[in-house]
Structure formats: C-alpha cells, structure tokens
C-alpha cells in the first residue's frame, strides 16, 4: 500500500508533462492545416518521380 504514495504523484506528474507537450504542439502550429496536408499527399509532383534511365 505504501507504493501508492509514490505512484499517484508520479502518474499525475507524467500526465502534466503530456498535457504540457500537447499545449506546446498547439502553440507551435502542428495542427494548423490537416486538410492541406492530406491533399498534398495525393497531388502528383513531377519532381518526386525518379529520373528515367539514360
């Protein structure tokens, strides 16, 4: 039962670290354009193709 004295604050601390990391990604603009990213995958870019053999 004494282990709960250590595990409860440790789990709260880890949860706060995860929340802080999530808020940091929001502030850094990681989720600003998810639709544009999805459409960019589907576009055909000729520069992405390998060069034809000589």
C-alpha positions in Angstrom: 0.0 0.0 0.0 3.0 2.3 0.5 3.7 2.2 -3.2 0.6 4.3 -3.9 2.3 7.2 -2.1 4.9 7.1 -4.9 2.8 6.0 -7.9 -0.1 8.5 -7.5 2.1 11.7 -7.7 4.3 10.1 -10.4 1.2 9.4 -12.6 -0.1 13.0 -12.1 3.4 14.3 -12.9 3.6 12.3 -16.1 0.1 13.4 -17.1 1.1 17.0 -16.6 4.1 16.5 -18.8 1.9 15.1 -21.5 -0.5 17.9 -21.3 2.3 20.5 -21.4 3.7 18.8 -24.5 0.3 18.8 -26.2 -0.2 22.5 -25.4 3.3 23.2 -26.8 2.4 21.5 -30.1 -0.8 23.5 -30.3 1.2 26.7 -29.8 3.9 25.7 -32.4 1.2 25.2 -35.1 1.5 21.5 -35.5 -2.2 21.1 -36.2 -2.9 24.2 -38.3 -3.5 22.6 -41.8 -4.5 18.9 -41.6 -6.7 19.1 -44.7 -4.0 20.7 -46.7 -1.5 18.0 -45.6 -3.9 15.3 -46.6 -4.4 16.8 -50.1 -0.7 17.4 -50.6 -0.1 13.6 -50.3 -2.5 13.0 -53.2 -1.0 15.5 -55.6 1.3 14.4 -58.4 4.5 16.2 -58.3 6.8 15.6 -61.2 9.9 16.4 -59.1 9.1 13.4 -56.9 9.5 10.9 -59.7 12.8 9.2 -60.4 14.7 10.2 -63.4 14.4 7.9 -66.5 17.4 5.8 -67.3 19.8 7.2 -69.9 
